[in-house]
Amino acid sequence: MITIDEALRAVLNAARPRPARAVPLAEAVGCVLGQDVAADIDLPPFDKSIVDGYAVRAGDLGGPGTWLRVGETILAGQIPSRALESGEAAVVMTGAPIPPECEAVVMHERTVAEGDRVRIDEPSIRPGQNILRRAREMHAGDVVVERGTILKPAHLGVLASVGCDRPRVVRPRVAVVSTGDELVEVDRVPGPGQIRNSNAPMLRALAAEDAAEAEALPIAPDEPEALRATLEQGLGADVLLITGGVSAGRRDLVPETLESLGVRCVFHKVRLKPGKPIWFGTGPDRDDGPGPIVFGLPGNPVSGLVGYLLFVRPALAILADRPETSPSILPARLSRPFRHRGDRPTYFPARVVGGLAGRPIEVETLDWAGSADLRTAALADGFAAFPAGDRDYEPGEAVEFLPSRSRFQSS
């Protein structure tokens, strides 16, 4: 049985970045961009008004109260038919191109219209007022989003504005396989001795939060041939997450089945609570790149959650070519007493109850029934970490805190 640090080093040593591939724009948020993206046109592609108002020539204005005749009306999506004439104003809408000879736009609120005339009450007019000039945002050929950028929603808007509808990104593929004869799918009512499969939806959602493409395969029974077929399918992904079947019971068939499929065991069992039985291995390299990495997570859901946060999330960061290559551990202080008993480091559900900027957060441990108690873990913001050994902790003592949410999502 190895330590958490030893296990994490082994995982990080085995993980390698995956090549970039084209994905639909809507699926790219959180991914690392694998290419420089340049503008294909000037933006804006024309001089445009940024307010609803009147396009004017500065030389026609003698101060507040100047009357001008009203020419054409230019709506967004239209183009002017002619240049402004002397003593004339054109009605323009927000986003509409301004006519030639226009030097400024006066907001509608600072004018008074009467028939085919308008009075300009703006105290002073400056050249370029309320006008966004052509290419002010970007010129055609400018690199607008650089390779290596972690794409946020605003980046997707920029990519859309330059016509990049399928950016090349680094987006690992994750397959989730839950094993066990006792499991049924979530849309079924469990029979005697059965439970619903809560692990697959949880792990799939965690992987999606980390910008991976995640798929849950059908439940694999504790039967060698069916289990082998499902795991073989899952090995087509970059990461295979298996829940259950990795302990020491008679029906824990996952390790030997993976070995028969060419997956090499790197470690099995970590000095950790919850999550001791965790299994990790690597599949053979493929012609087009690295082979899959495989995590055998315990079947109890909180064990799987802790294993994901400690080991799977950092591995996905490497595969996705992101910089966060270690668990996001925060300094914290306890808000109330806590009694720890055990010979393994323990991750205990806790929620954040206070903290000031630049200072450790304050966390409160929850009333937790153990590794099968996912409901309490869902109420938590993460896990307070307690070293091995029996000890009574007092309020205000320092602990480490493992957040449940990814650093990308919480930033």
N, C-alpha and C positions, 0 to 999 in steps of 0.2 A: 504494500500500500504506500503510495507516494503522497507528498505534500501538495497543497494547492499551488504553490509557486512552481514546483517541479512539473506538475501537470500543465500549467499554463505555458511554461517554456516549451514543453513538447508540442503543444497545440500550435503555438506561434511559429515554431520551427518547421512544422509540416504545412502550414498554410502559405499559399502563393497567389499573387494577383491573377485574376482571370482576364482574358482579352476582352476588349470593348466590342459591343454589338449594337446594331440599330434596334431601337424600341420606339413604340408610339410616344409622342411627346407627353401625353397625359400620364404615362407610367414612369417618367424619368425623374420625378422629384425625389431628392435624397440620394440619387446616384452620382457617381463621379463621371464628369464629362471626359470622353476619350479622344476628343479632337478639338482644335481651335475652330470656332464658328465665326465667320465673317459676314458683314452686312452685304446683301445683294443689291440694295438701293440706298439712296440717301433717305434719312429720316429726320424730320418730316421731309417728304418728297417735294414740298412747295412751301412758300411763305404762307403761314396761316394765322388766323385770329385765335386767341386763347380765351376770348370772352364773346358774349352776345353784345353787339353794339353797332357802331358806324365807322366805316373806313373813311379816313379824311386825308387831305393834303395839308401839311403844316402851314404852308404859305397862305391858305385861305382863312386862317383863324386869326382874328385880331384881338382875342381875349374872350373871357366868359360872356355869353349872350350872343355870339355870332350865329346868324341864320344861314343854313345851306339848303339847297334843294336836294331832294332825295332821288337818286337814280335807281339802279337795279337792286334787287335782293338776291344775295348769294347764300344758298343753304349748304350745309355740310354735304359733301358728295358731289356738288356742282362745281363748275369753273366759271370765272368771270367772263362775260362776253366782250368786254372792252375795258380800256383804261378809265380812271377817274378824270372827269373834266374839271376845269377851273370852277370853283364855287359849288362843287357837288360832293355829296356823301353817298356811300353805298351801304345798304343794310347787310351786315355779315353775321353769321351764326358761329358759335364756338366750333372750331375745327375746320371751318370753311377757308378756302384759299382767298387771299386778299387780291383786289384788282391791281394792275399796274398803276404806278404813280401814287399808290397809297403809302403814307409815311407813318401812320399811327391809327389805332383803333380806340374810339372812345366808348366806354361802357354805356350800355343802354340806360342804366340808372342815373347817369349824369347828362341826360339829354331830355328835351321835351319835343314831341312830334306833333305837328299840326298840319293835316292834309298832306301835301307833297313837299313839306319843308320840315326841317329839324333844327332846334336851337341847341347849340353846344354850350353846356354850362361847366365844362371842365376848366378849373382855374389855370392849369398850365399843361401844355402838350410837349412831350419829348419825342424825338425820333425813335421809332421802333417800339413805342408804347403798346403793350398788349399784343405784340406780334412775335410769334416763334418762327425764326428764320429757317429756311431750307438747310438741312444737314446739321442743325444745331445739336441734335441728339447723336447722330452718327453719319459718317460718310460711307458710301459704297466702298467695300474693300476693307473697312476697319474690322479688326477682330473685336467682337462684342462680348463673347464669353470664352475664356481661355480653357484649354485642356487642363484637367485636374481640378476644376471647380466642382464643389459639391452643390448640386442644383437645388435651389430653393424655388418656391412658387414664382417669385419675381423674375428669376432667370428663365423660367419657362415662358413667361410673357415676352421677354426679349427674344428668345429663340423663335417664337411664333411670329414676331414682327419682322423677322428677316427670312421667313419661309422655311425654317428648319423644323419640319414636322416629324422627322425620325432621327433624332440625334444618336450618335454612337456613344454609349455609356458602358461603364463597368457595372453589371448587375448580376450577381451570383444567382444561380438556380438552386432552390432548396426543396427537397422532397421530405415529407413527414410520414412515417409509418408507425402506427400504434399496433402493438401486438397483445394478444391475450384472448382466450376463449370467453372470458367474462365480459368483454366489451361489446356494446352495441352502438350503432350510430345515434346521433343526437335526436333524430326525428322518430326514434322508436321508444316505446315504453319498456324499460328493463323487466325481464322475467326473473324468476327466483335465482339468486346468486349472480345476477348481472348488474353492470353499471354502464352509464353512458360514457362515451369517449370524450372527455373534456380536454385531454392533452393535445390532440391534433388541432382544434381551433385555436387554442392558446399559442402553441408554437408557431403555427402558420401566421398568426397576427403579429407575434414578436418579430419574425423574419421580415414580414412586410414593413413593419416599423423601421427596420434597419435597411430598407430599400432593396430587399432581395425579392426575387420572383419565387413565390412559395406555392407548393402544391401538396395537398394531403391525399395520400393513396388509400385504398380501401384497408380496413382493419385486417391484419394478418393473424390467422389463428395459430395456436400452439401445435402446429402439425408441420413436420419437416418440409414436405414438398411444396405446400402452399406458401409457407414462410419464405422458402428459398426463391420462389417465383416473384413474390412481392418485393423482397430485398434486392433482387437482381434488377427489377424495374427501377427502384429508387436509386441505384448506383449510377444511373444515367445523369443524375443531377450533379452539381458541384459539391453540395453538402447533403448528406443523408442523416436525418434525425430520426432515431428509433426510440420508442418509449416502451419499457417493459422487456422482460426476457433476458436481463443481463445480470441477475443475481445468481444465487447458487442452488436454486430449486431444480427439481427433476424436469420441469417443463421450460426452463430458461435456456432456449435453444439458439438465441441470437449469436453469441460469440462463435460457436462452431459452424453455424451456417455462413456467417461472414467469412470465416477462414476458408471455407470450401469455395467461396466466390472470389478468392484472391485478395481479400482485404487483410492487411497486416496489422496485428494488434500492437499499438504503441504503449498503452497502459490500460489497466483494469483495476479499479478501486482507488479512491482518493480519500485521504484523511480529512473528512468533511462531513458536516451534518447540517441539513439533510443532503443526501446525494452520494453517499459513500460508494454504491456499486457502479458509478459511471464508467463507461467503456469508451475508448477512443482508438481509431485506427485509420489507415490510409489505403486507398485502392491503387491499383497499378496506373501508371501514366497512360494517357491516350495519345493517339496520333496528332490531335489538334491542341494538346496542352496537358496540364497537370490532371492527374486522376482525382477522384472524389475524396473528401475527408468524411469520416463517419463517426457520429456520436451515438453511443448507446446510453440513453438516459433512463434512470429508474422510472417505474410506472407511477409511483405516487406523484401527483402533479406539482407539489411545491418543490420536491426534489428536482424534477425536470426544469422548473422555472429557475431555481438557483443555478443549476448546471448550465442553463442557457446563458444567464447573465455573466457567469464567471468565465466560461470557456467558449461558447458558441458565438456570442456577440463579438468578442475580440477577433476570432477567426474570420468572421464575415467581414469585419473592417479591413483585414488584409486582403481577402479575396476581392473586395470592392475597391481596393486601392485608396481607402480612406486613412487618415492619420491616426484615428483612435485605436491603438493596438493593445490596449490593456483595459481591464474593467474600470469603470468610472467610480472610483472610491472617493468619498467626501469625508472630511473631518466633521465630527459631530459630538454632541454632549447629550447625556441622558437626562430626561426630564423627571424621572422617578426611579426608585430603587429597582434593581434587577438581580435575581439569584441565578447564577449559571452553574450547572452541574454537568460534567461530561469530559471525556478524554479526547474530543475532537473539536476543532474550530467550528463554531455554530453560527449560522445566519438566521436571525430571528426577525419575523415581520415587525415592522415599525413604521410609524407615520411621522412626518415633519410637523412639529407644533410651534416652532418659533425659530428665530435666528435673524441676525442683522447682516447687512452687506459687509463683506470682508471678514466676518467672524464665523466660527463653526455653527452649523445649524443645530437646533435642539430637536431630539427625536424621542418618541414615546413608544415603548414596546407594547405589543397588543396581546390580548388573551388568546393564545394560539394552541390548538389541539394537536399539532404535529404535521408531518409531511403530507398527510391526506387532506388537510384542512385548507383547501384552496380559497374558500370564502374569506377567511381572515386575511390571507395573503392579498386578495383582491382589494381589501380595504386599506392595505398598507401602501406607502410610497416607495418602499424598498425594504432592505434588510440591515439591521444592526449586526455587526460582526463581533463575536466574543471569542477570544483565544481559548485553547484547550485548558482545562483545569477548573477545579471548583473555586468559585469566588462570589462574594456578595458585592455588588456595585452600588454606589451611592449616587444620588442626583448630582448632576454637574460633572461626573467623570467622563473622560474622553473615550470615544469609541470610533470605529470606522463605519461608514454607511454606504451600502451598495444600492443605488437607485434602480427602480424597476424600468424607468424610461430611458431611452437611448439619449446620448448627449446631443445627437443631431436633432432629435425631435424636441428636446427641452430647451434648445438654444434660441 
